[in-house]
């Protein structure tokens, strides 16, 4: 059995980085309680229909909002245990357009359109320098060439997945219908039904090549003038895709929860946790496994209705999600 060097587990360093970046923003109203527009950005999770962030407070009929989101994720996971050999090394850059629109009293639609690029990336040197500057362990990063792409999984001598060629394209498209269960000045609760249409391809992980269905409950409440709590829970029924169908699960749960603080004018600071159950049945490795992700960041809201987000994610459940995710977003209501 191969011995894998311990990878860094320094989520507190990411908190410091997120705090520094967020405090660099310049600062109108109390905290809005909107989550950062990011989920588990693992290369093996993105192709599936786990819902992204869905609003707890629906737009009024004829009103809506739009957002452009960029998530940049870097992953290095090497795990060789009990005949199961996992190697994930690469990056994803995803640009996602998000649209919410009220179609009737208490009803709204939500749609997303994403372009995803899979490659060896360019962040490995930055991450190594970061570790060096803060005296953090390098883990497997000294054992592999920088900026390479290799995604492979072998089980009992049978190779179930191997990708070493960069690719990009339009990702699978989720469309959601929402119903406002409850809404007041301080709190809101909504439920959503999502269908993910198979537009992408399994060979470059832009899609699973199957239709997924999900149901979601999303809520938010104001704890005090400057504090807002939010949460979301999802259950997803996975269609039989073409990414290791032999070990794919049928159902996956996911959830997020977080807190937003408004320290000054239009500046909000947010901390959130995203989690999901495993997508693949593999008890001895972290392939598509149970994930817990810490997110921290901030947003600045302008007087004319724009909101600009900056956030960072890091895995709390070791090796089950990317080492780091950079999240940028711009949003505006209409």
For each residue, the residues with C-beta under 8 A, 3 or more apart:
1: 80 81 82
2: 80
3:
4: 7 78 79 80 140
5: 137 139 140 143
6: 9 137 139
7: 4 76 77 137 139 140 318 319 323
8: 131 136 137 138 139 323
9: 6 318
10: 13 14 134 136 314
11: 14 15 294 314 315 316
12: 15 16
13: 10 16 17 130 134 136
14: 10 11 17 18 294 296 312 313 314 324
15: 11 12 18 19 294 296
16: 12 13 19 20
17: 13 14 20 21 312
18: 14 15 21 22 296 297 298 311 312
19: 15 16 22 23 269 296
20: 16 17 23 24
21: 17 18 24 25 297 298 310 312
22: 18 19 25 267 269 296 297 298 310
23: 19 20 298
24: 20 21
25: 21 22 267 298 299 300 308 310
26: 267 300
27: 263 264 265 266 267 300
28: 265 266 301 303
29: 32 262 266 301
30: 222 225 226 228 262
31: 222 226 227 228 260 261 262 268
32: 29 228 260 268 301
33: 220 221 222 228 229 230 260
34: 53 55 230 260 270 299 307
35: 53 230 232 256 258 270 272
36: 53 258 270 272 295 297 309 311 327 329
37: 52 53 67 69 96 98 309 327 329
38: 41 53 69 71 274 295 311 313 325 327
39: 45 50 51 52 53 254 256 274 276 293
40: 45 50 254 274 275 276 291 293 320 321
41: 38 45 46 71 73 92 94 313 321 322 325
42: 45 46 73 75 288 291 320 321 322
43: 46 73 75 88 90 92 118 151 205 322
44: 47 88 151 205 243 279 280 287 288
45: 39 40 41 42 48 50 276 279 288 291 321
46: 41 42 43 92 94 116 171 205
47: 44 171 172 200 202 205 206 207 208 241 243
48: 45 196 208 212 236 238 241 252 279
49: 172 174 194 195 196 208 211 212 213 214 236 238
50: 39 40 45 214 234 236 252 254 276
51: 39 54 174 176 192 194 214 216 232 234 236 254
52: 37 39 96 98 112 174
53: 34 35 36 37 38 39 232 256
54: 51 110 176 178 190 192 194 216 218 232
55: 34 58 59 100 108 110 178 190 218
56: 188 189 190 218 219 220 230 232
57: 180 183 188 190 220
58: 55 100 102 106 107 108 178 179 180 183 188 190
59: 55 63 64 65 100 101 102 108 333
60: 63 102
61: 102 103 104 105
62: 102
63: 59 60 101 102 333 334
64: 59 99 100 101 102 108 333 334
65: 59 99 100 331 332 333 334
66: 97 98 99 100 331 332 334
67: 37 97 98 329 330 331 332
68: 95 96 97 98 329 330
69: 37 38 94 95 96 97 98 327 328 329
70: 93 94 95 96 326 327 328 329
71: 38 41 92 93 94 96 325 326 327 328
72: 91 92 93 94 123 325 326
73: 41 42 43 91 92 94 313 322 324 325 326
74: 91 121 123 124 127 322 323 324 325
75: 42 43 88 89 90 91 321 322 323
76: 7 88 89 124 139 140 141 144 323
77: 7 86 87 88 89 140 286 319
78: 4 86 87 88 89 140 143 144
79: 4 84 85 86 87 285 286 287 319
80: 1 2 4 84 85 86
81: 1 84 284 285
82: 1 284
83: 155 156 157 284
84: 79 80 81 153 154 155 156 282 284 285 287
85: 79 80 152 153 154 155 285
86: 77 78 79 80 152 153 282 285 286 287
87: 77 78 79 150 151 152 153
88: 43 44 75 76 77 78 150 151
89: 75 76 77 78 120 144 148 149 150 151
90: 43 75 118 119 120 121 148 149 150 151
91: 72 73 74 75 118 119 120 121 122 123
92: 41 43 46 71 72 73 116 117 118 205
93: 70 71 72 116 117 119 121
94: 41 46 69 70 71 72 73 114 115 116 117 171
95: 68 69 70 114 115
96: 37 52 68 69 70 71 112 113 114 115
97: 66 67 68 69 112 113 114
98: 37 52 66 67 68 69 110 111 112
99: 64 65 66 110 111 112
100: 55 58 59 64 65 66 108 109 110
101: 59 63 64 108 109
102: 58 59 60 61 62 63 64 107 108
103: 61 107 108 109
104: 61 107
105: 61
106: 58 179 180
107: 58 102 103 104 177 178 179 180
108: 55 58 59 64 100 101 102 103 177 178 180
109: 100 101 103 175 176 177 178
110: 54 55 98 99 100 175 176 177 178 192 194
111: 98 99 173 174 175 176
112: 52 96 97 98 99 173 174 175
113: 96 97 170 173
114: 94 95 96 97 170 171 173
115: 94 95 96 168 169 170 171
116: 46 92 93 94 168 169 171 200 204 205 206
117: 92 93 94 166 167 168
118: 43 90 91 92 149 163 166 167 168 204 205 206
119: 90 91 93 149 166 168
120: 89 90 91 147 148 149 166
121: 74 90 91 93 124 147 149
122: 91 125 126 147
123: 72 74 91 126 127 324
124: 74 76 121 127 128 141 146 147
125: 122 128 129 146 147
126: 122 123 129 130
127: 74 123 124 130 131 141 323 324
128: 124 125 131 132 138 141 146
129: 125 126 132 133
130: 13 126 127 133 134 136
131: 8 127 128 134 135 136 137 138 141
132: 128 129 135 136
133: 129 130
134: 10 13 130 131
135: 131 132
136: 8 10 13 130 131 132
137: 5 6 7 8 131
138: 8 128 131 141 142
139: 5 6 7 8 76 142
140: 4 5 7 76 77 78 143 144
141: 76 124 127 128 131 138 144 146
142: 138 139
143: 5 78 140
144: 76 78 89 140 141 148
145: 148
146: 124 125 128 141
147: 120 121 122 124 125
148: 89 90 120 144 145
149: 89 90 118 119 120 121 163 164 165 166
150: 87 88 89 90 163 164
151: 43 44 87 88 89 90 161 162 163 164 205
152: 85 86 87 159 161 162 163 164
153: 84 85 86 87 159 160 161 244 282 285 287
154: 84 85 157 158 159 160
155: 83 84 85 158 160 247 282
156: 83 84
157: 83 154
158: 154 155
159: 152 153 154 162
160: 153 154 155 244 246 247
161: 151 152 153 243 244
162: 151 152 159
163: 118 149 150 151 152 203 204 205
164: 149 150 151 152
165: 149 204
166: 117 118 119 120 149 204
167: 117 118 203 204 205 206
168: 115 116 117 118 119 204 206
169: 115 116 200 201 204 206
170: 113 114 115 173 199 200 206
171: 46 47 94 114 115 116 199 200 206 207
172: 47 49 196 197 198 199 200 206 207 208
173: 111 112 113 114 170 196 197 199
174: 49 51 52 111 112 194 195 196 197
175: 109 110 111 112 194 195 197
176: 51 54 109 110 111 192 193 194 195 216
177: 107 108 109 110 192 193
178: 54 55 58 107 108 109 110 190 191 192 193
179: 58 106 107 190 191 192
180: 57 58 106 107 108 183 188 189 190
181: 189 190 191
182: 187 188 189
183: 57 58 180 187 188 189
184: 187 188
185:
186: 221 222
187: 182 183 184 219 220 221 222
188: 56 57 58 180 182 183 184 219 220 221
189: 56 180 181 182 183 217 218 219
190: 54 55 56 57 58 178 179 180 181 217 218 219
191: 178 179 181 215 216 217 218
192: 51 54 110 176 177 178 179 214 215 216 217 218
193: 176 177 178 213 214 215 216
194: 49 51 54 110 174 175 176 213 214 215 216
195: 49 174 175 176 211 212 213
196: 48 49 172 173 174 211 212 213 214
197: 172 173 174 175 211
198: 172 207 208 209 210 211 239
199: 170 171 172 173 206 207
200: 47 116 169 170 171 172 204 205 206 207 208 209
201: 169 204 206 207 209
202: 47 205 207 208 209 241 242 243
203: 163 167
204: 116 118 163 165 166 167 168 169 200 201
205: 43 44 46 47 92 116 118 151 163 167 200 202 243
206: 47 116 118 167 168 169 170 171 172 199 200 201
207: 47 171 172 198 199 200 201 202
208: 47 48 49 172 198 200 202 212 238 239 241 242 243
209: 198 200 201 202 241 242 243
210: 198 238 239 240 241 242
211: 49 195 196 197 198 239
212: 48 49 195 196 208 236 237 238 239
213: 49 193 194 195 196 236 237 239
214: 49 50 51 192 193 194 196 234 235 236 237
215: 191 192 193 194 234 235
216: 51 54 176 191 192 193 194 232 233 234
217: 189 190 191 192 232 233
218: 54 55 56 189 190 191 192 230 231 232
219: 56 187 188 189 190 230 231 232
220: 33 56 57 187 188 228 229 230 231
221: 33 186 187 188 228 229 230
222: 30 31 33 186 187 225 227 228 229
223: 227 228 229
224: 227
225: 30 222
226: 30 31 261 262 263
227: 31 222 223 224 259 260 261 262
228: 30 31 32 33 220 221 222 223 259 260 262
229: 33 220 221 222 223 257 258 259 260
230: 33 34 35 56 218 219 220 221 256 257 258 259 260 272
231: 218 219 220 255 256 257 258
232: 35 51 53 54 56 216 217 218 219 255 256 257
233: 216 217 253 254 255
234: 50 51 214 215 216 253 254 255
235: 214 215 251 252 253
236: 48 49 50 51 212 213 214 251 252 253 254
237: 212 213 214 250 251
238: 48 49 208 210 212 241 248 249 250 251 252 279
239: 198 208 210 211 212 213
240: 210 245 248
241: 47 48 202 208 209 210 238 245 248
242: 202 208 209 210 245
243: 44 47 161 202 205 208 209 248
244: 153 160 161 247 248 280 287
245: 240 241 242 248
246: 160
247: 155 160 244 280 281 282
248: 238 240 241 243 244 245 279 280 281
249: 238 252 277 278 279 280 281
250: 237 238
251: 235 236 237 238
252: 48 50 235 236 238 249 276 277 278 279
253: 233 234 235 236 276 277
254: 39 40 50 51 233 234 236 274 275 276 277
255: 231 232 233 234 274 275 276
256: 35 39 53 230 231 232 272 273 274 275
257: 229 230 231 232 272 273
258: 35 36 229 230 231 270 271 272 273 295
259: 227 228 229 230 270 271 272
260: 31 32 33 34 227 228 229 230 268 269 270
261: 31 226 227 268 269 270
262: 29 30 31 226 227 228 267 268 269
263: 27 226 267 269
264: 27 267
265: 27 28
266: 27 28 29 300 301 302 303
267: 22 25 26 27 262 263 264 298 299 300 301
268: 31 32 260 261 262 298 299 300 301
269: 19 22 260 261 262 263 297 298
270: 34 35 36 258 259 260 261 295 296 297 298 299 311
271: 258 259 294 295 296
272: 35 36 230 256 257 258 259 294 295 296
273: 256 257 258 292 293 294 295 316
274: 38 39 40 254 255 256 291 292 293 295 313
275: 40 254 255 256 290 291 292 293
276: 39 40 45 50 252 253 254 255 279 290 291
277: 249 252 253 254 290
278: 249 252 281 282 288 289 290
279: 44 45 48 238 248 249 252 276 288
280: 44 244 247 248 249 287 288 289
281: 247 248 249 278
282: 84 86 153 155 247 278 285 287 288 289
283:
284: 81 82 83 84
285: 79 81 84 85 86 153 282 289
286: 77 79 86 289 318 319 320
287: 44 79 84 86 153 244 280 282
288: 42 44 45 278 279 280 282
289: 278 280 282 285 286 317 319 320
290: 275 276 277 278 317 320
291: 40 42 45 274 275 276 315 317 320 321
292: 273 274 275 315 316 317 320 321
293: 39 40 273 274 275 313 314 315 316 317 321 325
294: 11 14 15 271 272 273 313 314 315 316
295: 36 38 258 270 271 272 273 274 311 312 313 325 327
296: 14 15 18 19 22 270 271 272 311 312
297: 18 21 22 36 269 270 309 310 311 312 327
298: 18 21 22 23 25 267 268 269 270 309 310 311
299: 25 34 267 268 270 307 308 309 310 329
300: 25 26 27 266 267 268 307 308
301: 28 29 32 266 267 268 305 306 307
302: 266 305 306 307 308
303: 28 266
304:
305: 301 302 332 333
306: 301 302 330 331 332
307: 34 299 300 301 302 329 330 331 332
308: 25 299 300 302 329 330 331
309: 36 37 297 298 299 327 328 329 330 331
310: 21 22 25 297 298 299 327 328
311: 18 36 38 270 295 296 297 298 326 327 328
312: 14 17 18 21 295 296 297 324 325 326 327
313: 14 38 41 73 274 293 294 295 321 322 324 325 327
314: 10 11 14 293 294 323 324 325
315: 11 291 292 293 294 318 319 320 321 322 323
316: 11 273 292 293 294
317: 289 290 291 292 293 320 321
318: 7 9 286 315
319: 7 77 79 286 289 315
320: 40 42 286 289 290 291 292 315 317
321: 40 41 42 45 75 291 292 293 313 315 317
322: 41 42 43 73 74 75 313 315 325
323: 7 8 74 75 76 127 314 315
324: 14 73 74 123 127 312 313 314
325: 38 41 71 72 73 74 293 295 312 313 314 322
326: 70 71 72 73 311 312
327: 36 37 38 69 70 71 295 297 309 310 311 312 313
328: 69 70 71 309 310 311
329: 36 37 67 68 69 70 299 307 308 309
330: 67 68 306 307 308 309
331: 65 66 67 306 307 308 309
332: 65 66 67 305 306 307
333: 59 63 64 65 305
334: 63 64 65 66
